[in-house]
Amino acid sequence: MTPGSAPLNVAVIGLGNAGVRHAEAYAGNKACKLRWFHDTDEAKAEALARDFGGVPVAKDYESILADGDVDIVSIASFDGDHFAQTIPALSKGKNLFVEKPLCRSREEVNAVKAAWKEGGRPALDSNLMSRGSPLYNWLATFVDRGGLGDIYAIDAEYWYGRLHKITDGWRTDVDHYSVMQGGAVHLMDVIFMLTGERPQTVTAVGNRICTEGTAFRYDDFVTATYRFPSSMIGRATANFGCVHRHQHILRVFGTRATFLLDDAGPRLHTARDNITSGLPEGASAAIPIDIPYRPDHKGDLIPPFIDRIVMGEDSEPLLQRNLDVISAIIAADEALESGKEKTVDYA
């Protein structure tokens, strides 16, 4: 910010775990001032407001939108509420930081882009946290420099490992809740990051075996297979019912090397067998990579979002990336429902 310029006034909507992380990120940034909190649970909002030094609590969302001094609306509400809160904020020209999924259907994708244009092209980002991963950013640079050769296949799996959160929590009440939108979207974003390509078509299958007999109404396991313009095949999986801790599984297959991330940690294979690698039989040819894959904080993408606003950067490239990623996930949900291959439509 330039010396003497006023801070950006921020309203945080939805004050669960993600909303608290949003608030922490803004409170720790000198370019921002927390102006409003809002949550459907007013007691929760009041308690958090006290923790943050007495932030005012708005009784309703409309009063926040009516405040002409609000520069940023940070949305961390339930998945089914994101779109309905995003459109009026864009219409008011507010900069927006929105938890994933940004929206949930083709029609909503198109409506977001139209409202963004009509609202004067404000900054809009979605909290796809894998972008803050030190490991994934290293891998993207390694791929860009040719370290893997030509990528011909990627397997990306989101293992949730928290079954109680979908059988007992708010996800049971969301109509058409999607584990792809709620989980696999993060790794779909990694696929975009590594390839720079947009998938053309997708097929998908799923089941609801792990949550059978519970209040959760939709498939808890879904896997989608995408075909890309280069003929690369990408597979994105959401495995919400697994008996396993929360974990990303990533396998990137290139003509020169293979990258793996699983319980054994990230590693690189640069030889097809021990003979070509010069290692004895039974030895591992894997090269360990000592870089963490988890971001430090759920609000790690907020500081660069603020910087882009302060610097007046063009918001269209990032908006398009966000819309492209969710469009690919939405197409997978459509393929799952129809049982047929779907073309991915982009806004």
Phi and psi in degrees as a GROMACS rama.xvg file:
@    title "Ramachandran Plot"
@    xaxis  label "Phi"
@    yaxis  label "Psi"
@TYPE xy
-76.9512  148.615  THR-2
-55.7031  132.106  PRO-3
86.4059  -5.78058  GLY-4
-74.2631  150.066  SER-5
-73.5694  147.789  ALA-6
-69.1643  159.895  PRO-7
-79.8479  126.361  LEU-8
-84.7985  129.474  ASN-9
-120.603  135.764  VAL-10
-113.546  127.685  ALA-11
-106.021  124.106  VAL-12
-111.011  121.111  ILE-13
90.4852  114.636  GLY-14
-121.936  38.7084  LEU-15
-78.3561  -158.583  GLY-16
-56.4417  -45.9464  ASN-17
-65.729  -41.5721  ALA-18
-63.0926  -37.6269  GLY-19
-62.6299  -41.731  VAL-20
-63.5223  -39.0928  ARG-21
-58.2244  -51.1217  HIS-22
-58.4057  -41.4726  ALA-23
-61.7611  -41.6833  GLU-24
-65.0375  -41.4507  ALA-25
-72.0177  -40.5845  TYR-26
-62.4186  -29.9653  ALA-27
-89.4648  6.42458  GLY-28
-111.855  122.369  ASN-29
-65.1906  -18.712  LYS-30
-81.4816  -4.02188  ALA-31
-127.023  158.218  CYS-32
-137.595  128.195  LYS-33
-72.7753  116.658  LEU-34
-103.149  -35.3399  ARG-35
-143.823  146.414  TRP-36
-116.437  148.297  PHE-37
-150.356  136.224  HIS-38
-151.725  151.477  ASP-39
-64.5487  -23.2965  THR-40
-95.4639  96.998  ASP-41
-64.6841  -34.6197  GLU-42
-64.0236  -40.5276  ALA-43
-62.6448  -43.4527  LYS-44
-62.5132  -43.0385  ALA-45
-63.367  -41.5144  GLU-46
-64.7196  -43.7194  ALA-47
-67.5816  -37.0803  LEU-48
-58.1306  -39.5753  ALA-49
-66.4071  -38.8631  ARG-50
-61.9083  -28.9378  ASP-51
-101.255  23.9325  PHE-52
85.4747  20.6389  GLY-53
92.0328  40.9121  GLY-54
-65.9901  133.977  VAL-55
-61.0967  144.412  PRO-56
-107.62  123.556  VAL-57
-83.6614  137.983  ALA-58
-72.0707  -29.764  LYS-59
-149.185  163.614  ASP-60
-68.8156  -34.0096  TYR-61
-61.3159  -35.621  GLU-62
-68.6112  -29.4665  SER-63
-68.7967  -44.3654  ILE-64
-65.3105  -28.9995  LEU-65
-77.3813  -12.3326  ALA-66
-81.3158  105.821  ASP-67
-66.8551  -13.5049  GLY-68
-88.6967  -6.11218  ASP-69
-75.4258  121.501  VAL-70
-95.6073  -34.6592  ASP-71
-130.721  131.285  ILE-72
-110.164  122.858  VAL-73
-112.023  111.784  SER-74
-102.702  118.592  ILE-75
-131.957  35.4285  ALA-76
-82.7547  -172.953  SER-77
-67.3732  153.531  PHE-78
-52.2625  -42.3067  ASP-79
-70.1657  -10.1031  GLY-80
-99.078  -13.2556  ASP-81
-57.8228  -49.7465  HIS-82
-62.8208  -46.6817  PHE-83
-63.5679  -26.8098  ALA-84
-88.6666  -25.5645  GLN-85
-72.721  -45.8538  THR-86
-59.8467  -51.2983  ILE-87
-65.7245  -30.6771  PRO-88
-67.4393  -42.3075  ALA-89
-62.6284  -40.3672  LEU-90
-61.5227  -27.2075  SER-91
-88.0616  -0.390649  LYS-92
78.0544  17.8681  GLY-93
-76.9354  141.418  LYS-94
-71.3628  142.149  ASN-95
-130.247  134.171  LEU-96
-121.543  118.818  PHE-97
-124.117  132.155  VAL-98
-60.1615  156.56  GLU-99
-76.6729  151.28  LYS-100
-79.5926  144.246  PRO-101
-58.8463  -41.6254  LEU-102
-156.452  -179.027  CYS-103
-134.283  7.14695  ARG-104
-153.364  165.252  SER-105
-59.1825  -42.5396  ARG-106
-62.1961  -39.0086  GLU-107
-69.5601  -36.9504  GLU-108
-57.5535  -48.5247  VAL-109
-64.2104  -37.8939  ASN-110
-66.9502  -38.4067  ALA-111
-62.3341  -44.9987  VAL-112
-65.3506  -39.4389  LYS-113
-65.5689  -43.6735  ALA-114
-66.3759  -35.0513  ALA-115
-62.414  -42.8538  TRP-116
-66.0879  -46.6718  LYS-117
-65.4213  -27.8237  GLU-118
-85.9734  5.73902  GLY-119
93.1015  18.9397  GLY-120
60.1852  51.5112  ARG-121
-69.2927  167.3  PRO-122
-66.8525  137.358  ALA-123
-144.388  121.44  LEU-124
-133.779  155.525  ASP-125
-118.797  144.707  SER-126
-80.7153  67.2947  ASN-127
-86.5971  91.6598  LEU-128
-66.4282  -19.6591  MET-129
-61.5614  -21.4276  SER-130
-65.0379  -20.1484  ARG-131
-93.692  5.10724  GLY-132
-76.7341  122.36  SER-133
-58.2986  -38.4154  PRO-134
-67.0371  -47.2728  LEU-135
-66.681  -33.9437  TYR-136
-69.7485  -38.5999  ASN-137
-61.432  -44.8864  TRP-138
-63.4773  -40.2419  LEU-139
-60.1868  -41.7016  ALA-140
-66.8032  -41.48  THR-141
-61.8282  -42.434  PHE-142
-65.4247  -43.3468  VAL-143
-61.7907  -30.3829  ASP-144
-86.8568  4.36687  ARG-145
87.9881  13.2047  GLY-146
-63.0245  -30.1388  GLY-147
-97.9583  -5.44552  LEU-148
77.8234  -147.445  GLY-149
-85.1496  123.612  ASP-150
-77.3185  128.205  ILE-151
-115.981  -12.9129  TYR-152
-160.04  144.745  ALA-153
-136.088  130.094  ILE-154
-111.365  120.631  ASP-155
-127.959  119.645  ALA-156
-126.12  132.988  GLU-157
-107.028  103.778  TYR-158
-94.5606  113.522  TRP-159
-78.3134  -51.3745  TYR-160
68.5534  20.4423  GLY-161
-135.776  63.3727  ARG-162
-56.2075  -37.1947  LEU-163
-61.0467  -26.1806  HIS-164
-72.0176  -22.5324  LYS-165
-101.717  -16.1519  ILE-166
-94.4867  -23.2679  THR-167
-118.936  -16.0015  ASP-168
-94.0423  -165.56  GLY-169
-64.3171  -20.168  TRP-170
-64.3761  -21.892  ARG-171
-69.4206  -20.4238  THR-172
-97.9926  -8.2328  ASP-173
-84.4167  121.554  VAL-174
-64.7288  132.059  ASP-175
58.7049  39.0307  HIS-176
-58.4703  138.503  TYR-177
-120.78  121.238  SER-178
-70.0987  -23.2315  VAL-179
-67.282  -46.1696  MET-180
-70.4946  -31.9741  GLN-181
-85.207  -16.8877  GLY-182
-138.309  -59.0425  GLY-183
-63.2472  -18.926  ALA-184
-56.4434  -33.2957  VAL-185
-62.6242  -43.5081  HIS-186
-81.8276  -24.0157  LEU-187
-62.5121  -38.332  MET-188
-63.9982  -36.909  ASP-189
-64.2858  -39.7881  VAL-190
-60.8601  -43.9494  ILE-191
-59.8601  -43.667  PHE-192
-60.0385  -40.9512  MET-193
-81.0376  -29.8147  LEU-194
-104.625  -27.8399  THR-195
67.7738  13.5323  GLY-196
-112.253  153.956  GLU-197
-105.942  128.744  ARG-198
-64.5339  151.151  PRO-199
-97.5639  -44.43  GLN-200
-135.608  162.099  THR-201
-150.928  143.798  VAL-202
-121.533  156.544  THR-203
-152.397  147.938  ALA-204
-136.976  159.906  VAL-205
-162.5  176.007  GLY-206
-155.163  170.911  ASN-207
-132.657  53.7106  ARG-208
-80.9648  -44.3646  ILE-209
-65.4847  -30.3663  CYS-210
-106.519  12.4362  THR-211
-58.1234  133.224  GLU-212
85.6557  2.90566  GLY-213
-104.715  -178.504  THR-214
-78.0245  -11.1432  ALA-215
-74.7084  131.729  PHE-216
-105.322  -4.49008  ARG-217
-124.736  171.063  TYR-218
-58.7034  132.066  ASP-219
-98.0228  -9.61945  ASP-220
-128.657  123.536  PHE-221
-139.6  134.636  VAL-222
-128.416  134.667  THR-223
-123.937  137.459  ALA-224
-114.194  123.652  THR-225
-111.796  144.107  TYR-226
-110.581  134.086  ARG-227
-107.227  162.269  PHE-228
-55.8234  -31.3771  PRO-229
-79.605  0.286016  SER-230
80.6521  0.641359  SER-231
-61.1604  146.35  MET-232
-110.6  129.022  ILE-233
-120.37  136.827  GLY-234
-121.413  124.783  ARG-235
-116.832  128.151  ALA-236
-126.81  137.31  THR-237
-112.854  115.166  ALA-238
-118.955  86.8941  ASN-239
-85.3252  -18.6575  PHE-240
-101.541  8.86966  GLY-241
-64.8865  145.258  CYS-242
-86.3542  84.9111  VAL-243
-173.56  153.98  HIS-244
-69.6943  164.84  ARG-245
-60.5256  129.142  HIS-246
-160.261  141.586  GLN-247
-93.7211  137.921  HIS-248
-118.378  125.302  ILE-249
-138.437  128.685  LEU-250
-128.884  118.788  ARG-251
-117.829  117.589  VAL-252
-104.366  117.405  PHE-253
-119.704  168.43  GLY-254
-73.9077  -16.7963  THR-255
-107.473  -28.5791  ARG-256
-159.258  164.862  ALA-257
-124.632  132.642  THR-258
-104.686  135.237  PHE-259
-128.873  139.689  LEU-260
-135.144  121.835  LEU-261
-158.682  -155.531  ASP-262
-60.1933  -26.7737  ASP-263
-80.3485  -0.770533  ALA-264
92.668  172.338  GLY-265
-75.4878  141.593  PRO-266
-159.071  165.341  ARG-267
-127.017  132.786  LEU-268
-109.581  123.867  HIS-269
-115.532  6.04754  THR-270
-140.348  150.15  ALA-271
-80.404  -22.3262  ARG-272
-156.365  173.38  ASP-273
-70.9442  -23.1458  ASN-274
-66.4196  -48.7263  ILE-275
-72.255  -22.6996  THR-276
-86.8177  -10.7708  SER-277
80.6083  10.5481  GLY-278
-95.4091  153.97  LEU-279
-69.5152  159.324  PRO-280
-57.7886  133.04  GLU-281
92.5609  -14.4473  GLY-282
-81.1339  155.292  ALA-283
-85.8172  133.757  SER-284
-92.9593  6.8924  ALA-285
-78.8723  139.894  ALA-286
-101.814  112.037  ILE-287
-68.1304  147.693  PRO-288
-118.56  114.183  ILE-289
-92.3552  66.5911  ASP-290
-135.154  128.076  ILE-291
-69.5132  144.785  PRO-292
-96.906  -20.471  TYR-293
-82.5812  134.128  ARG-294
-61.9591  159.458  PRO-295
-69.2306  -31.9606  ASP-296
-153.077  145.669  HIS-297
-67.5441  -10.6214  LYS-298
-104.585  18.3872  GLY-299
-62.3144  -25.3762  ASP-300
-85.3808  -7.02488  LEU-301
-72.7147  -43.6276  ILE-302
-57.3188  -46.071  PRO-303
-66.5464  -29.3265  PRO-304
-61.936  -45.5835  PHE-305
-63.6476  -43.2453  ILE-306
-59.0852  -39.0257  ASP-307
-65.5113  -36.6958  ARG-308
-65.901  -48.2887  ILE-309
-60.6794  -39.4811  VAL-310
-83.1514  -6.70673  MET-311
68.4497  32.9873  GLY-312
-71.2475  151.821  GLU-313
-61.9135  124.467  ASP-314
-89.3001  -5.88719  SER-315
-66.6082  -42.9754  GLU-316
-58.1416  -42.9031  PRO-317
-71.291  -39.94  LEU-318
-57.0754  -46.6395  LEU-319
-63.8765  -39.2343  GLN-320
-60.015  -45.9777  ARG-321
-62.0259  -42.7911  ASN-322
-68.9066  -36.2292  LEU-323
-64.851  -43.7374  ASP-324
-63.8836  -47.3427  VAL-325
-69.5315  -29.3392  ILE-326
-63.7101  -40.1107  SER-327
-64.937  -38.5255  ALA-328
-70.3898  -41.8505  ILE-329
-60.7266  -40.1376  ILE-330
-61.9248  -36.0723  ALA-331
-64.714  -41.2486  ALA-332
-63.4671  -38.0832  ASP-333
-66.133  -40.4887  GLU-334
-65.1857  -38.4354  ALA-335
-62.6862  -44.966  LEU-336
-68.3162  -39.0797  GLU-337
-86.6565  -23.0308  SER-338
73.7143  15.5861  GLY-339
-127.092  157.835  LYS-340
-64.8249  138.869  GLU-341
-121.279  143.87  LYS-342
-83.2247  136.794  THR-343
-80.9727  118.906  VAL-344
-93.6723  132.296  ASP-345
-114.73  144.777  TYR-346
